[in-house]
Amino acid sequence: MRLVPYKAGHARQILLREVEGYLQSCEDFDEWAKTNEGPEAWTALNSDNVVVACGGVREMWKGVGEAWLLLGKGIVGHEIWVCREIVERLKVLKFHRIQAHARTDFPLAHTLLHRLGFEEEGYMRMYYPDKCDAILYARTE
C-alpha cells in the first residue's frame, strides 16, 4: 500500500462498495470529485496500483475543514493501514475543527470516525443524493 496525491480521476477508478456505489451515478459526481483535489487529499493504492481508498480534508474557511473518504472494495485487509495514515495526516493539519458526515447505513464509517477522535454532533435527514440520512461528526482542537 502507498499514498499518492489525490486526483479527481481516482474517484472514478475506485471500485466502490455497494453502500457508496450510487455516488458515481450522480450527475454532479465529477464536479464533486474535482472540488476534492488539493494539498490535503490522498489516494491509497495497493501493490497492483489499484485505487482502494481516496480521502482528505477540504478547507471550508480558515481553521475549518470537512473530511471526506471513499472506501473501495479492495480496502478489506488494509483498514488499519489506512486508519494509521489518516491519523498521521490529521496531526499536521492546521484546522481547529474538522467535520465529517457518514451514512446511517454504513457502520464501518461510524467506527472509523470514532477511532479518529470524531464525536457525533447531529442527525442530517435525507442528506445524500439517494436521500439516505447522515450523522454529522466533528473533531476539534
Sequence and secondary structure as in RCSB ss.txt:
>XXXX:A:sequence
MRLVPYKAGHARQILLREVEGYLQSCEDFDEWAKTNEGPEAWTALNSDNVVVACGGVREMWKGVGEAWLLLGKGI
VGHEIWVCREIVERLKVLKFHRIQAHARTDFPLAHTLLHRLGFEEEGYMRMYYPDKCDAILYARTE
>XXXX:A:secstr
 EEEE  HHHHHHS B HHHHGGGGSTTHHHHHHHT STTEEEEE TT  EEEEEEEEEEETTEEEEEEEEBGGG
TT HHHHHHHHHHHHHH   SEEEEEEETT HHHHHHHHHTT EEEEEETT STT   EEEEEEE 
